[in-house]
Amino acid sequence: MFGNIVAIYELGDTLKCYQERKASSIGIGRTEYMDAQGKITVTSSDQLLGGIRYSPSNYATVFPESISRNNRYIYGFDIYNGVMWRDSANGIFPISGRYADAGGDSDYKMATWFKDKSKDLLVSGIDHTDVMSVGTRNSRTCM
Amino acid sequence: MIFVDYDEELNSEVIVFHEPSNRWICFEDLDQTPPSHNVMVECDTYTILQGFEGGLGYSFDEDERFALFDIVTPSGFVTVNMDSISLAMTVNAPTVTGAGEASDMGIAESMTAYTPTVHISYTYFDIDSMGFVAAASDATYAQTALITSSEATATITAIPTSHFWVTEDLIHPLHLNDTVYNGHTLSIFLSTVTLHRMI
Protein backbone atom coordinates (compact mmCIF):
# COMPACT_ATOMS: atom_id res chain seq x y z
CA MET A 1 0.00 0.00 0.00
CA PHE A 2 2.85 2.37 0.83
CA GLY A 3 5.48 0.77 -1.35
CA ASN A 4 8.04 -1.89 -0.66
CA ILE A 5 9.51 -2.43 2.78
CA VAL A 6 12.86 -0.70 2.82
CA ALA A 7 14.10 -1.59 6.30
CA ILE A 8 12.96 -3.08 9.61
CA TYR A 9 14.54 -2.10 12.92
CA GLU A 10 13.88 -3.24 16.47
CA LEU A 11 13.57 -0.39 18.94
CA GLY A 12 12.78 -1.63 22.43
CA ASP A 13 9.60 -3.67 22.29
CA THR A 14 8.62 -2.13 18.98
CA LEU A 15 9.47 -3.22 15.48
CA LYS A 16 9.98 -0.20 13.29
CA CYS A 17 9.02 -0.88 9.70
CA TYR A 18 9.92 1.58 6.96
CA GLN A 19 8.23 1.42 3.59
CA GLU A 20 8.94 3.67 0.63
CA ARG A 21 6.09 6.08 1.47
CA LYS A 22 5.21 5.38 5.08
CA ALA A 23 6.64 4.31 8.41
CA SER A 24 4.84 2.03 10.84
CA SER A 25 5.30 0.40 14.24
CA ILE A 26 4.52 -3.17 15.20
CA GLY A 27 4.38 -4.23 18.86
CA ILE A 28 6.51 -7.21 19.82
CA GLY A 29 4.69 -9.54 22.23
CA ARG A 30 1.95 -7.00 22.87
CA THR A 31 -1.21 -5.78 21.22
CA GLU A 32 -3.32 -2.63 21.34
CA TYR A 33 -6.99 -2.08 21.87
CA MET A 34 -8.95 1.09 21.15
CA ASP A 35 -12.15 1.77 23.09
CA ALA A 36 -15.20 3.70 21.91
CA GLN A 37 -13.66 7.01 22.98
CA GLY A 38 -10.52 6.35 20.93
CA LYS A 39 -8.31 5.60 23.91
CA ILE A 40 -5.58 3.07 23.13
CA THR A 41 -4.71 0.38 25.64
CA VAL A 42 -1.60 -1.75 25.24
CA THR A 43 -1.62 -5.25 26.73
CA SER A 44 0.68 -8.21 26.53
CA SER A 45 -0.10 -10.89 24.03
CA ASP A 46 0.93 -14.44 23.30
CA GLN A 47 1.29 -13.43 19.68
CA LEU A 48 4.83 -12.51 18.59
CA LEU A 49 3.71 -9.49 16.57
CA GLY A 50 0.84 -7.19 17.41
CA GLY A 51 -1.15 -4.87 15.19
CA ILE A 52 0.38 -2.39 12.77
CA ARG A 53 0.22 1.26 13.78
CA TYR A 54 1.03 3.64 10.92
CA SER A 55 2.69 6.96 11.53
CA PRO A 56 0.48 10.01 10.98
CA SER A 57 3.26 11.60 8.98
CA ASN A 58 4.42 10.53 5.53
CA TYR A 59 8.12 10.51 6.23
CA ALA A 60 9.85 7.48 4.76
CA THR A 61 12.74 6.72 2.44
CA VAL A 62 13.67 4.94 -0.75
CA PHE A 63 17.32 4.66 0.29
CA PRO A 64 17.85 1.67 2.62
CA GLU A 65 21.42 2.77 3.30
CA SER A 66 20.23 6.13 4.57
CA ILE A 67 18.63 4.43 7.60
CA SER A 68 20.93 3.97 10.54
CA ARG A 69 20.44 3.45 14.24
CA ASN A 70 22.41 5.37 16.82
CA ASN A 71 21.58 4.90 20.51
CA ARG A 72 17.79 5.13 20.85
CA TYR A 73 17.25 6.93 17.55
CA ILE A 74 16.81 5.77 13.99
CA TYR A 75 17.70 8.20 11.22
CA GLY A 76 16.64 8.32 7.61
CA PHE A 77 16.41 10.61 4.58
CA ASP A 78 13.17 11.32 2.70
CA ILE A 79 14.02 12.67 -0.73
CA TYR A 80 10.39 13.31 -1.75
CA ASN A 81 9.61 15.41 1.34
CA GLY A 82 13.10 16.90 1.34
CA VAL A 83 13.75 16.19 5.02
CA MET A 84 16.08 14.26 7.26
CA TRP A 85 13.96 12.49 9.85
CA ARG A 86 14.58 10.80 13.19
CA ASP A 87 12.43 8.08 14.65
CA SER A 88 12.18 7.29 18.36
CA ALA A 89 9.69 6.05 20.91
CA ASN A 90 7.90 9.39 20.62
CA GLY A 91 7.38 9.02 16.89
CA ILE A 92 9.03 10.19 13.71
CA PHE A 93 10.01 13.86 13.35
CA PRO A 94 12.07 15.85 10.85
CA ILE A 95 15.42 17.10 12.10
CA SER A 96 16.34 19.13 9.07
CA GLY A 97 14.22 22.19 9.83
CA ARG A 98 11.55 23.60 12.07
CA TYR A 99 8.80 21.47 13.62
CA ALA A 100 6.48 21.74 16.60
CA ASP A 101 5.10 19.07 18.88
CA ALA A 102 3.71 18.84 22.39
CA GLY A 103 7.18 19.28 23.84
CA GLY A 104 7.75 22.61 22.12
CA ASP A 105 9.26 24.03 18.99
CA SER A 106 12.55 22.99 17.49
CA ASP A 107 14.47 24.42 14.57
CA TYR A 108 17.45 22.60 13.12
CA LYS A 109 17.96 25.41 10.57
CA MET A 110 18.87 23.16 7.66
CA ALA A 111 15.45 22.89 5.98
CA THR A 112 16.42 24.80 2.85
CA TRP A 113 19.67 22.88 2.42
CA PHE A 114 17.94 19.49 2.58
CA LYS A 115 15.13 20.59 0.27
CA ASP A 116 17.65 21.92 -2.27
CA LYS A 117 19.70 18.75 -1.96
CA SER A 118 16.61 16.62 -2.55
CA LYS A 119 15.63 18.68 -5.56
CA ASP A 120 19.13 18.42 -7.07
CA LEU A 121 19.23 14.65 -6.58
CA LEU A 122 15.76 14.19 -8.08
CA VAL A 123 16.72 16.27 -11.11
CA SER A 124 19.92 14.25 -11.53
CA GLY A 125 18.07 10.97 -11.03
CA ILE A 126 17.97 8.71 -7.98
CA ASP A 127 18.84 5.57 -9.94
CA HIS A 128 22.51 6.57 -9.85
CA THR A 129 22.41 8.14 -6.38
CA ASP A 130 23.32 6.70 -3.00
CA VAL A 131 22.33 8.26 0.32
CA MET A 132 24.02 6.68 3.32
CA SER A 133 24.27 7.38 7.00
CA VAL A 134 26.67 6.18 9.63
CA GLY A 135 26.81 6.75 13.38
CA THR A 136 29.79 7.02 15.66
CA ARG A 137 29.79 5.95 19.28
CA ASN A 138 32.25 8.27 21.00
CA SER A 139 31.35 11.57 19.44
CA ARG A 140 27.69 10.62 19.01
CA THR A 141 27.49 12.05 15.56
CA CYS A 142 25.54 10.81 12.61
CA MET A 143 26.69 11.47 9.07
CA MET B 1 24.50 11.75 5.96
CA ILE B 2 26.44 10.86 2.87
CA PHE B 3 25.04 11.89 -0.52
CA VAL B 4 26.74 10.34 -3.52
CA ASP B 5 25.65 11.22 -7.05
CA TYR B 6 27.61 9.16 -9.55
CA ASP B 7 26.63 11.43 -12.46
CA GLU B 8 26.85 14.89 -10.89
CA GLU B 9 29.76 15.34 -8.52
CA LEU B 10 28.43 18.65 -7.21
CA ASN B 11 25.53 16.78 -5.58
CA SER B 12 27.87 14.60 -3.53
CA GLU B 13 28.25 15.92 0.01
CA VAL B 14 28.61 14.76 3.60
CA ILE B 15 26.91 16.55 6.46
CA VAL B 16 27.35 15.67 10.15
CA PHE B 17 24.66 15.76 12.84
CA HIS B 18 25.68 15.95 16.51
CA GLU B 19 23.19 13.96 18.51
CA PRO B 20 23.82 15.24 22.09
CA SER B 21 23.38 18.86 21.02
CA ASN B 22 20.75 18.13 18.36
CA ARG B 23 22.57 20.19 15.77
CA TRP B 24 23.96 19.86 12.28
CA ILE B 25 27.54 20.77 12.97
CA CYS B 26 29.69 20.52 9.87
CA PHE B 27 30.34 19.21 6.39
CA GLU B 28 32.97 16.63 5.58
CA ASP B 29 35.22 16.13 2.58
CA LEU B 30 33.87 13.16 0.64
CA ASP B 31 37.15 12.75 -1.22
CA GLN B 32 38.82 11.51 1.95
CA THR B 33 36.87 8.25 1.69
CA PRO B 34 37.03 7.32 -1.99
CA PRO B 35 34.84 4.47 -3.31
CA SER B 36 37.92 2.34 -3.89
CA HIS B 37 38.62 2.31 -0.15
CA ASN B 38 36.72 -0.90 0.50
CA VAL B 39 37.83 -1.44 4.08
CA MET B 40 36.65 0.29 7.21
CA VAL B 41 38.99 2.76 8.79
CA GLU B 42 39.40 3.06 12.55
CA CYS B 43 40.66 6.47 13.53
CA ASP B 44 42.57 7.20 16.73
CA THR B 45 40.07 9.74 17.97
CA TYR B 46 36.77 7.90 17.49
CA THR B 47 35.30 4.53 16.57
CA ILE B 48 32.92 3.78 13.76
CA LEU B 49 29.89 1.98 15.19
CA GLN B 50 27.98 1.34 11.97
CA GLY B 51 28.91 1.49 8.34
CA PHE B 52 28.47 -0.07 4.94
CA GLU B 53 30.49 -2.68 3.15
CA GLY B 54 30.12 -3.32 -0.56
CA GLY B 55 26.80 -1.51 -0.64
CA LEU B 56 25.17 -3.62 2.12
CA GLY B 57 23.96 -1.47 4.97
CA TYR B 58 23.48 -4.10 7.62
CA SER B 59 23.33 -7.81 8.34
CA PHE B 60 20.67 -9.76 10.22
CA ASP B 61 21.64 -11.26 13.55
CA GLU B 62 19.54 -14.26 14.62
CA ASP B 63 20.63 -14.13 18.26
CA GLU B 64 19.93 -10.48 18.93
CA ARG B 65 16.64 -10.32 16.95
CA PHE B 66 17.27 -7.10 15.05
CA ALA B 67 18.95 -5.62 18.12
CA LEU B 68 22.37 -5.64 16.56
CA PHE B 69 23.23 -4.70 13.06
CA ASP B 70 26.67 -6.09 12.79
CA ILE B 71 28.80 -4.81 10.00
CA VAL B 72 31.46 -7.41 9.41
CA THR B 73 34.82 -5.79 9.35
CA PRO B 74 36.96 -6.97 6.43
CA SER B 75 40.19 -8.71 7.14
CA GLY B 76 42.18 -5.81 5.81
CA PHE B 77 41.42 -3.60 8.80
CA VAL B 78 43.32 -0.36 8.59
CA THR B 79 44.26 1.97 11.43
CA VAL B 80 45.03 5.51 10.46
CA ASN B 81 46.62 8.15 12.66
CA MET B 82 44.66 11.22 11.63
CA ASP B 83 47.34 13.54 13.03
CA SER B 84 50.09 12.11 10.86
CA ILE B 85 49.14 11.36 7.30
CA SER B 86 52.02 11.47 4.87
CA LEU B 87 51.63 12.51 1.32
CA ALA B 88 53.91 11.61 -1.55
CA MET B 89 54.20 13.97 -4.44
CA THR B 90 56.12 13.61 -7.67
CA VAL B 91 56.99 16.70 -9.63
CA ASN B 92 57.00 15.88 -13.28
CA ALA B 93 59.46 17.66 -15.52
CA PRO B 94 57.60 20.15 -17.69
CA THR B 95 57.67 19.72 -21.41
CA VAL B 96 57.67 22.90 -23.43
CA THR B 97 56.90 22.91 -27.12
CA GLY B 98 57.09 26.09 -29.17
CA ALA B 99 56.20 26.99 -32.74
CA GLY B 100 56.64 30.18 -34.72
CA GLU B 101 56.25 31.72 -38.17
CA ALA B 102 58.68 34.16 -39.71
CA SER B 103 57.31 37.50 -40.86
CA ASP B 104 57.93 38.22 -44.49
CA MET B 105 58.43 41.84 -43.50
CA GLY B 106 61.63 41.14 -41.63
CA ILE B 107 63.71 38.95 -43.93
CA ALA B 108 67.21 40.43 -44.37
CA GLU B 109 68.85 40.38 -47.80
CA SER B 110 72.51 40.84 -48.64
CA MET B 111 73.74 42.28 -51.92
CA THR B 112 77.25 42.79 -53.18
CA ALA B 113 77.82 45.37 -55.89
CA TYR B 114 80.80 44.46 -58.04
CA THR B 115 82.96 47.11 -59.55
CA PRO B 116 82.22 47.26 -63.28
CA THR B 117 85.11 46.67 -65.68
CA VAL B 118 85.16 48.66 -68.89
CA HIS B 119 87.23 47.62 -71.84
CA ILE B 120 87.85 50.12 -74.59
CA SER B 121 89.42 48.98 -77.79
CA TYR B 122 90.45 51.14 -80.69
CA THR B 123 92.91 51.24 -83.50
CA TYR B 124 94.42 54.57 -84.08
CA PHE B 125 96.04 55.70 -87.26
CA ASP B 126 98.21 58.69 -86.79
CA ILE B 127 97.84 60.76 -89.90
CA ASP B 128 101.26 62.23 -89.33
CA SER B 129 102.91 58.84 -89.53
CA MET B 130 101.08 57.82 -92.67
CA GLY B 131 101.97 58.80 -96.16
CA PHE B 132 101.82 57.61 -99.65
CA VAL B 133 104.46 58.15 -102.24
CA ALA B 134 103.52 58.84 -105.75
CA ALA B 135 104.71 55.52 -106.92
CA ALA B 136 102.53 53.82 -104.43
CA SER B 137 99.36 55.19 -105.87
CA ASP B 138 98.60 52.12 -107.86
CA ALA B 139 96.61 50.48 -105.18
CA THR B 140 99.16 47.84 -104.54
CA TYR B 141 100.97 49.70 -101.89
CA ALA B 142 99.39 49.93 -98.50
CA GLN B 143 100.09 51.73 -95.31
CA THR B 144 99.91 49.21 -92.42
CA ALA B 145 99.13 49.45 -88.74
CA LEU B 146 99.23 46.85 -85.97
CA ILE B 147 95.92 46.24 -84.16
CA THR B 148 96.45 46.74 -80.45
CA SER B 149 93.45 45.96 -78.25
CA SER B 150 92.86 45.12 -74.59
CA GLU B 151 90.43 42.45 -75.78
CA ALA B 152 90.97 39.52 -78.08
CA THR B 153 88.74 41.05 -80.74
CA ALA B 154 87.42 44.45 -81.75
CA THR B 155 84.56 45.57 -83.93
CA ILE B 156 84.96 48.08 -86.69
CA THR B 157 82.65 50.97 -86.03
CA ALA B 158 84.09 53.55 -88.46
CA ILE B 159 86.03 53.21 -91.69
CA PRO B 160 87.12 55.60 -94.44
CA THR B 161 84.56 55.51 -97.21
CA SER B 162 86.22 57.31 -100.12
CA HIS B 163 89.58 57.02 -101.81
CA PHE B 164 90.61 54.25 -99.39
CA TRP B 165 89.86 50.64 -98.64
CA VAL B 166 91.02 48.72 -95.70
CA THR B 167 91.91 45.09 -95.18
CA GLU B 168 92.77 42.91 -92.23
CA ASP B 169 94.87 39.77 -92.29
CA LEU B 170 91.78 37.65 -92.74
CA ILE B 171 89.23 40.07 -94.18
CA HIS B 172 89.44 41.65 -97.69
CA PRO B 173 88.04 44.24 -97.76
CA LEU B 174 87.00 45.36 -94.38
CA HIS B 175 83.47 46.67 -93.75
CA LEU B 176 81.57 48.24 -90.91
CA ASN B 177 80.79 45.89 -88.00
CA ASP B 178 83.44 43.37 -89.08
CA THR B 179 85.48 41.75 -86.31
CA VAL B 180 89.25 42.13 -86.27
CA TYR B 181 91.72 40.38 -83.98
CA ASN B 182 94.27 41.71 -81.60
CA GLY B 183 97.76 41.44 -83.09
CA HIS B 184 96.59 41.35 -86.67
CA THR B 185 97.60 43.98 -89.18
CA LEU B 186 95.34 46.48 -90.83
CA SER B 187 96.24 47.67 -94.28
CA ILE B 188 94.83 50.82 -95.77
CA PHE B 189 95.05 51.24 -99.53
CA LEU B 190 94.80 54.34 -101.57
CA SER B 191 92.26 54.02 -104.34
CA THR B 192 93.11 55.04 -107.87
CA VAL B 193 92.23 58.63 -108.46
CA THR B 194 91.88 60.56 -111.67
CA LEU B 195 93.87 63.69 -111.86
CA HIS B 196 92.61 66.55 -113.91
CA ARG B 197 94.85 69.23 -115.13
CA MET B 198 93.69 72.65 -114.36
CA ILE B 199 93.75 74.99 -117.36
Interface residues (C-beta under 8 A of the other chain):
Chain A: A7 I8 Y9 E10 L15 P64 E65 S66 I67 S68 R69 N70 N71 Y73 Y75 F77 M84 I95 S96 S106 Y108 K109 M110 W113 K117 D120 L121 S124 G125 H128 T129 D130 V131 M132 S133 V134 G135 T136 R137 N138 S139 R140 T141 C142 M143
Chain B: M1 I2 F3 V4 D5 Y6 D7 E8 L10 N11 E13 V14 I15 V16 F17 H18 E19 P20 N22 R23 W24 I25 E28 T45 Y46 T47 I48 L49 Q50 G51 F52 G55 G57 Y58 R65 F66 A67 F69
